[in-house]
Amino acid sequence: MSLDDLMAELDRRLATADAALAADYPGDRGVRQPVHTVYVPADRYDAGTVDDWGTQARAALHEYGGSASELADVLDLPAELAGEVYDRVRAKLAREPIEDLRIDFEDGYGNRPDDEEDAAAVAAAQVLAANRKTPYYGLRIKSLEAPTRRRGVRTLDLFLRQPGAVGDGFVITLPKVTSVEQVEAMVLALETLERRYAVPRLKFEIQVETPQAILGSDGTALIARMIRAGGERVTGLHYGTYDYSASLSVAAAYQSMEHPVADHAKDVMQLAAAGTGVFVSDGSTNVLPVGDAVHAAWRLHFRLVRRSLARGIYQGWDLHPAQLPTRFAATYLFYREGFEQAAQRLRAYLGQGQSGYLDEPSTATALAGFVLRGLDCGAVDAAEVDKLIGVGTTALAKLARRPVP
């Protein structure tokens, strides 16, 4: 057999595996991942919600971290970066306090009479149609478990039938998923509703807050199968801190984003999502910065956000306006601290200097992705990237293996 014949035979034998790899692991979707998702109960959502959250967040920053040095003392920020982080947080809270808004019809809303939830669904959709203020937005419906299935789909149906409610950035959160079949059912529901109301292609997130999502009764990890069952409609996996911990009998005092059971679940989620283009989001802390405990709650939230970022989880939940200052402070510090070294290593990789590192292509991809995430959220500026790295965002996107328009 000649070498050409051998290669032809290998291509034939591996054709199916090649096609499966390309289909199941398409890579980065090339879209911005929000740094957080803000959950607002449906009965508390109105046209002023986003502005109100921004106002309250700025007020909290002013009252409890009134200057760069004060915030640095509270959060133990490096002195050389405190001023820059503080200024960027203030600007972010004025410009874009919420990156991803989710109107909650599930646990944050509770069980209401049908006519009350019907009215809330219609009102929320009408407000969004006339008053969209965040890059990403959507709603969390009730789960597809038997007791809440009809109510969840009914709310979604009422929402989608309102003209203009759905546009770019719209996503649905499906909570308490326990089986691959529920994901398949969600796909069927969305296909049906798309045809009924002629809305753009609908996408959804899988909320991982049950042990069944991590380990099925047959001993297999179901998350990867759920992603495959949802196909291109699945945009994210969101960890549910308290439902998941409670399901594993973790005592309430120890339920946390950093409990070992949480880390295990998120490890599985990251493995399943790697290379698929599906975002992974951490959960929330229910320790709120209110009353006399603001600084203690800020330090906890700041530390947990930093911990998630270091683990490669770039998104989380925020449940209160006063959590926004520490969300953005932790995020901006993460990118500001790492930016100069990332830029130096990228310049060296591109043959424009020395960095002391011998970086391989996969590491260069990670470095470029890091810089692009910093750009997306406002932690770094395009002018800084051009000055320190010497290439534009298009070149960085190619290096990060993101699709380039």
Residue pairs with C-beta under 8 A, 6 or more apart in sequence:
1 9
24 228
24 276
25 274
25 275
25 276
26 275
26 276
26 277
27 275
27 277
27 401
28 277
28 369
28 400
28 401
28 402
28 403
29 235
29 277
29 403
30 397
30 402
30 403
30 404
32 135
32 376
33 279
33 314
33 315
33 373
33 376
34 99
34 100
34 135
34 136
34 315
35 99
35 314
35 315
35 316
35 327
35 328
35 331
35 377
36 98
36 99
36 100
36 315
36 316
36 317
36 318
36 327
37 100
37 101
37 102
37 136
37 238
37 281
37 315
37 316
37 317
37 318
38 53
38 98
38 100
38 101
38 102
38 317
38 318
38 319
39 102
39 104
39 108
39 140
39 284
39 317
39 318
39 319
40 49
40 101
40 102
40 103
40 104
40 108
41 104
41 108
41 109
42 103
42 104
42 105
42 108
42 109
42 117
42 120
42 121
42 124
42 139
43 109
43 120
45 103
45 124
45 127
46 127
47 127
47 130
47 131
49 101
50 97
50 98
50 101
50 133
50 134
51 133
52 321
53 97
53 98
53 321
53 324
54 93
54 94
54 97
54 98
54 321
54 324
56 321
56 322
57 93
57 97
57 321
57 322
57 324
57 325
58 90
58 93
58 94
60 289
60 294
60 321
60 322
60 324
60 325
61 71
61 89
61 90
61 93
61 325
64 74
64 289
64 294
64 295
64 298
64 322
65 71
65 74
65 75
65 86
65 298
65 325
67 86
68 82
68 83
68 85
68 86
68 87
69 82
71 77
71 82
71 85
71 86
71 325
71 329
72 78
72 79
72 82
72 86
74 295
74 298
74 299
75 298
75 299
75 302
75 326
75 329
76 299
77 85
77 329
77 333
78 333
78 337
81 333
81 336
81 337
84 332
84 336
85 329
85 332
85 333
85 336
86 329
88 328
88 332
88 378
88 379
89 325
89 328
89 329
89 332
91 378
92 328
92 332
92 377
92 378
93 324
93 325
93 328
95 378
96 134
96 135
96 378
97 321
97 324
98 133
98 134
98 324
99 134
99 135
99 136
99 377
100 134
100 135
100 136
100 137
100 315
101 133
101 134
101 136
101 137
101 138
102 137
102 138
102 139
102 140
102 173
103 124
103 128
103 137
103 138
103 139
103 140
104 139
104 140
105 117
105 120
105 121
105 139
105 140
105 141
105 142
105 152
105 155
106 140
106 141
106 142
106 143
106 173
106 175
107 175
107 243
108 140
109 117
109 120
112 120
114 151
114 154
117 151
117 155
118 154
118 155
118 158
121 139
121 155
121 156
121 158
121 159
122 158
122 159
122 162
124 139
124 159
125 158
125 159
125 160
125 162
125 165
126 162
126 165
128 137
128 164
128 165
129 162
129 163
129 164
129 165
130 164
132 167
134 169
135 169
136 169
136 170
136 171
137 169
137 170
137 171
138 169
138 170
138 171
138 172
138 173
139 155
139 156
139 159
139 172
139 173
140 172
140 173
140 175
140 207
141 152
141 153
141 155
141 156
141 172
141 173
141 174
141 175
142 148
142 149
142 151
142 152
142 155
142 175
143 149
143 152
143 174
143 175
143 176
143 177
143 182
144 152
144 153
144 174
144 177
144 182
144 185
144 186
145 176
145 178
145 182
153 189
156 172
156 189
156 193
157 193
157 196
159 165
160 166
160 193
160 196
160 197
160 199
160 202
161 196
161 197
166 199
166 200
166 202
167 200
170 200
170 202
170 203
171 203
171 204
171 205
171 235
171 236
172 190
172 202
172 203
172 204
172 205
173 204
173 205
173 207
173 238
174 182
174 183
174 186
174 204
174 205
174 206
174 207
175 207
175 209
175 240
176 207
176 209
176 210
176 240
176 243
177 183
177 206
177 207
177 208
177 210
177 213
177 226
178 210
178 212
178 213
179 212
179 216
179 222
180 222
180 225
180 226
180 229
183 206
183 226
183 229
183 230
183 234
184 229
186 204
186 230
186 233
187 229
187 230
187 231
187 233
190 202
190 204
190 233
193 199
193 202
194 200
194 201
194 202
201 233
202 233
203 232
203 233
203 234
203 235
204 230
204 233
204 234
204 235
205 234
205 235
205 236
205 237
205 238
205 281
206 213
206 223
206 226
206 227
206 230
206 234
206 236
206 237
206 238
207 237
207 238
207 240
208 214
208 223
208 237
208 238
208 239
208 240
208 244
208 265
208 269
209 239
209 240
209 242
209 243
209 244
209 247
210 243
210 244
210 247
211 244
211 247
211 248
212 222
213 222
213 223
213 226
214 221
214 222
214 223
214 264
214 265
214 268
215 221
215 222
216 222
221 268
221 272
223 237
223 268
223 269
223 272
223 273
224 271
224 272
226 234
226 272
227 234
227 237
227 272
227 273
227 276
227 278
234 278
235 278
235 279
236 278
236 279
236 280
236 281
236 315
237 269
237 272
237 273
237 278
237 279
237 280
237 281
238 281
238 283
238 317
239 257
239 262
239 265
239 266
239 269
239 280
239 281
239 282
239 283
240 283
241 255
241 256
241 257
241 262
241 283
241 284
241 285
241 286
242 255
242 283
242 286
244 261
244 262
244 265
244 283
245 254
245 255
245 256
245 259
245 261
245 262
246 252
246 255
248 261
250 259
250 261
256 262
256 285
257 282
257 283
257 284
257 285
257 304
257 307
257 308
257 316
258 304
258 307
262 283
266 280
266 282
266 311
266 313
269 280
270 280
270 312
270 313
272 278
273 279
273 280
279 314
279 315
280 313
280 315
281 313
281 315
281 316
281 317
282 304
282 308
282 313
282 315
282 316
282 317
283 316
283 317
284 316
284 317
284 318
284 319
285 297
285 300
285 301
285 304
286 319
287 293
287 296
287 297
287 300
287 301
288 297
288 319
288 320
288 322
288 323
289 295
289 297
289 298
289 301
289 320
289 322
289 323
289 326
290 297
290 320
290 322
294 322
297 322
298 322
298 325
298 326
301 323
301 326
301 327
301 330
302 326
302 329
302 330
303 330
304 316
305 316
305 326
305 327
305 330
305 331
306 330
306 333
306 334
308 314
308 316
309 330
309 331
309 334
310 334
314 373
316 327
318 324
318 327
328 377
331 377
331 379
332 377
332 378
332 379
334 379
335 370
335 373
335 374
335 377
335 379
335 380
336 374
336 379
336 380
338 370
339 371
339 374
339 379
339 380
339 384
339 388
340 388
341 355
342 367
342 370
342 371
343 371
343 385
343 388
343 389
344 353
344 355
344 388
345 355
345 357
345 359
345 363
345 364
345 367
346 364
346 367
346 368
346 371
346 389
346 391
346 396
346 399
347 353
347 355
347 388
347 389
347 390
348 354
348 355
348 357
348 359
349 355
349 359
349 364
349 367
350 389
350 390
350 391
352 390
357 363
359 367
364 399
365 399
365 400
365 401
368 396
368 397
368 399
368 400
369 400
369 402
371 380
371 385
371 389
371 396
372 393
372 396
372 397
372 400
372 402
374 380
375 381
375 382
375 385
375 393
382 392
382 393
385 391
385 392
385 393
385 396
386 392
389 396
391 399
394 404
397 403
397 404
398 404
